[in-house]
């Protein structure tokens, strides 16, 4: 998990999600989880995805994809799911978000939801959202007070998604949480997007399937040379024969990418590179991308890579 240093998420609390019955996690700019199968690594990523979906208005969809709330509660121990995540807004204060879900018939109910802010120099906690069951309250910026919705509130989606525009800090929290991105192992099949020429377009990320890898690298080469040189230096450290990357045009508005090695008169094209080489190149590009989201989750980044 990668979280940029400025206004980053720094604490996570999980109660009652699968094997994660009572977990508190300190999030650093880079957090790496290593452990045996069945210890909860994927469950932790699922929790982050659930929180991101809650800020996107897709909580109900996410719960359905997990086969319902009851199926993810810790067996024989948990009757509800409670999640909390905090984001420090240096140097002003701390934003904390709490979300509690409880099974209700064949569905679920949001029994508690709070977004509160601890402001430096003030003793009292400021509530941007303070909801308990059907009693939904949020701070209305224009009226400068707490109000209840005068519009139809969807009980299966969070107030974090539904309330109107808030102050800068909670709005940044909402947008950053909603932008969280989950990457699985890169598809490197023979006809996968990462192995083919790609249309040239603005791209600040290589894409979940590497569909924008060439555009992202080319844009870095032209506009952010330091990042591009860091990627090439990283490739030289991992592959001693690597020399440089090339970007030949193959058609109008379409680029290929070539991999040049010392001692060879011709380059290798993307379809000729090994699975591990492609995945390493994609991962190095992702970690240097200027479009890296506030919370980036990478599942099994070591697949195909030499230790």
ROMARVO-613812 format. One record per residue (C-alpha): x, y, z; residue in three letters. Coordinates in steps of 0.05 Angstrom, whole numbers, padded with zeros to 5 digits, always signed. Layout:
ROMARVO-613812
XYZALA...
This chain:
ROMARVO-613812
+00000+00000+00000UNK+00026+00068-00019UNK+00001+00133+00011UNK+00033+00200-00008UNK+00065+00237+00050UNK+00022+00300+00046UNK-00048+00294+00078UNK-00042+00219+00078UNK-00082+00164+00111UNK-00045+00142+00173UNK-00089+00098+00216UNK-00138+00041+00203UNK-00182+00003+00252UNK-00221-00060+00233UNK-00269-00098+00278UNK-00306-00159+00254UNK-00284-00170+00182UNK-00268-00244+00169UNK-00205-00262+00208UNK-00192-00188+00223UNK-00233-00187+00287UNK-00196-00131+00322UNK-00140-00100+00282UNK-00107-00032+00287UNK-00057-00014+00233UNK-00010+00045+00228UNK-00004+00065+00154UNK+00063+00090+00131UNK+00079+00122+00063UNK+00096+00051+00041UNK+00066-00009+00077UNK+00083-00080+00058UNK+00044-00141+00084UNK+00079-00208+00086UNK+00049-00270+00116UNK+00024-00341+00106UNK-00039-00359+00068UNK-00104-00348+00106UNK-00077-00295+00153UNK-00119-00238+00126UNK-00075-00201+00075UNK-00128-00202+00020UNK-00182-00186+00071UNK-00144-00123+00089UNK-00144-00102+00016UNK-00218-00118+00012UNK-00230-00071+00071UNK-00195-00014+00035UNK-00236-00028-00027UNK-00300-00028+00014UNK-00282+00040+00044UNK-00266+00068-00025UNK-00332+00042-00052UNK-00368+00074+00007UNK-00342+00142-00015UNK-00361+00128-00088UNK-00434+00111-00075UNK-00422+00037-00088UNK-00426+00008-00018UNK-00487-00034-00033UNK-00453-00061-00096UNK-00390-00077-00058UNK-00427-00113-00002UNK-00464-00154-00055UNK-00398-00173-00089UNK-00375-00199-00021UNK-00437-00243-00018UNK-00471-00201+00035UNK-00450-00170+00101UNK-00465-00233+00142UNK-00415-00273+00100UNK-00356-00228+00118UNK-00369-00220+00193UNK-00320-00257+00238UNK-00352-00325+00251UNK-00381-00335+00321UNK-00351-00269+00346UNK-00377-00208+00309UNK-00448-00183+00302UNK-00429-00120+00265UNK-00373-00092+00222UNK-00338-00029+00247UNK-00286+00008+00206UNK-00247+00071+00221UNK-00195+00108+00181UNK-00158+00173+00196UNK-00123+00224+00152UNK-00075+00275+00180UNK-00081+00343+00149UNK-00012+00369+00169UNK-00002+00413+00206UNK-00075+00432+00220UNK-00106+00370+00249UNK-00135+00301+00240UNK-00197+00275+00204UNK-00228+00210+00229UNK-00282+00170+00194UNK-00324+00116+00228UNK-00371+00068+00194UNK-00411+00013+00228UNK-00454-00038+00190UNK-00501-00089+00220UNK-00539-00145+00184UNK-00613-00131+00177UNK-00657-00186+00148UNK-00625-00204+00081UNK-00589-00137+00076UNK-00554-00090+00123UNK-00563-00024+00160UNK-00513+00033+00170UNK-00520+00040+00245UNK-00467+00093+00256UNK-00428+00139+00211UNK-00384+00197+00233UNK-00334+00243+00199UNK-00302+00287+00252UNK-00243+00334+00254UNK-00193+00347+00309UNK-00166+00417+00297UNK-00100+00439+00328UNK-00111+00487+00386UNK-00185+00467+00397UNK-00210+00420+00450UNK-00277+00404+00419UNK-00284+00355+00361UNK-00319+00384+00299UNK-00370+00338+00267UNK-00379+00342+00192UNK-00424+00280+00191UNK-00458+00250+00253UNK-00508+00195+00236UNK-00539+00141+00279UNK-00587+00096+00242UNK-00643+00138+00211UNK-00620+00200+00249UNK-00575+00231+00196UNK-00541+00297+00209UNK-00487+00335+00172UNK-00456+00404+00175UNK-00486+00449+00121UNK-00433+00499+00099UNK-00482+00551+00072UNK-00525+00550+00135UNK-00464+00544+00182UNK-00499+00491+00225UNK-00517+00418+00230UNK-00578+00398+00190UNK-00617+00336+00170UNK-00626+00318+00096UNK-00685+00352+00061UNK-00674+00305+00003UNK-00684+00230-00004UNK-00627+00196+00034UNK-00609+00126+00009UNK-00601+00084+00073UNK-00556+00034+00037UNK-00504+00085+00017UNK-00461+00128+00062UNK-00473+00200+00080UNK-00400+00210+00062UNK-00421+00200-00010UNK-00488+00234-00007UNK-00480+00299+00031UNK-00469+00363-00008UNK-00401+00396-00015UNK-00365+00404+00051UNK-00306+00445+00075UNK-00238+00435+00041UNK-00210+00384+00090UNK-00270+00335+00091UNK-00279+00344+00016UNK-00206+00325+00005UNK-00216+00265+00051UNK-00277+00243+00011UNK-00242+00251-00056UNK-00178+00217-00034UNK-00214+00157-00004UNK-00258+00150-00066UNK-00197+00152-00112UNK-00163+00093-00078UNK-00139+00044-00131UNK-00132-00032-00126UNK-00083-00067-00173UNK-00081-00143-00182UNK-00025-00181-00215UNK-00012-00153-00285UNK-00041-00193-00343UNK+00017-00212-00388UNK-00017-00261-00436UNK+00008-00259-00508UNK-00048-00213-00531UNK-00053-00172-00467UNK-00054-00095-00474UNK+00015-00088-00443UNK+00047-00129-00500UNK+00015-00090-00557UNK+00028-00022-00589UNK-00014+00031-00555UNK-00048+00095-00577UNK-00011+00157-00555UNK-00052+00196-00504UNK-00042+00236-00440UNK-00030+00186-00383UNK-00004+00195-00313UNK-00013+00122-00294UNK+00005+00057-00332UNK-00065+00028-00324UNK-00090-00033-00286UNK-00074-00078-00346UNK-00015-00037-00372UNK-00060-00007-00426UNK-00027+00061-00416UNK+00043+00039-00399UNK+00075+00065-00463UNK+00039+00132-00461UNK+00056+00140-00387UNK+00130+00126-00398UNK+00134+00170-00460UNK+00101+00228-00424UNK+00149+00220-00366UNK+00208+00220-00414UNK+00184+00285-00446UNK+00155+00322-00386UNK+00184+00293-00322UNK+00254+00270-00340UNK+00276+00258-00268UNK+00221+00206-00257UNK+00237+00173-00324UNK+00311+00169-00308UNK+00295+00139-00240UNK+00255+00084-00275UNK+00312+00069-00323UNK+00362+00068-00265UNK+00317+00019-00228UNK+00314-00025-00290UNK+00390-00025-00295UNK+00395-00046-00222UNK+00349-00105-00233UNK+00372-00123-00304UNK+00448-00109-00311UNK+00446-00115-00387UNK+00390-00064-00395UNK+00411+00001-00431UNK+00350+00043-00447UNK+00278+00045-00471UNK+00256+00068-00541UNK+00189+00091-00568UNK+00183+00080-00643UNK+00120+00101-00679UNK+00084+00043-00714UNK+00024+00082-00742UNK-00008+00151-00737UNK-00017+00165-00663UNK+00007+00096-00642UNK+00073+00079-00606UNK+00109+00015-00592UNK+00163+00008-00539UNK+00231-00024-00546UNK+00279-00052-00494UNK+00352-00042-00512UNK+00407-00084-00480UNK+00482-00076-00481UNK+00516-00121-00531UNK+00455-00129-00577UNK+00448-00092-00644UNK+00372-00098-00643UNK+00321-00084-00589UNK+00269-00129-00558UNK+00196-00110-00567UNK+00143-00117-00513UNK+00117-00183-00539UNK+00187-00212-00532UNK+00198-00194-00459UNK+00190-00245-00403UNK+00131-00242-00355UNK+00175-00220-00298UNK+00209-00165-00339UNK+00141-00136-00360UNK+00114-00139-00290UNK+00176-00106-00261UNK+00173-00051-00314UNK+00099-00038-00300UNK+00110-00037-00224UNK+00170+00010-00228UNK+00129+00057-00273UNK+00069+00054-00227UNK+00110+00073-00166UNK+00141+00132-00202UNK+00076+00156-00233UNK+00054+00228-00218UNK-00019+00204-00218UNK-00010+00156-00160UNK-00073+00159-00119UNK-00075+00177-00045UNK-00082+00103-00028UNK-00055+00053-00078UNK-00064-00022-00064UNK-00022-00073-00101UNK-00039-00146-00091UNK+00019-00196-00097UNK+00069-00149-00130UNK+00122-00203-00127UNK+00087-00249-00178UNK+00138-00271-00231UNK+00194-00231-00199UNK+00261-00260-00178UNK+00272-00250-00102UNK
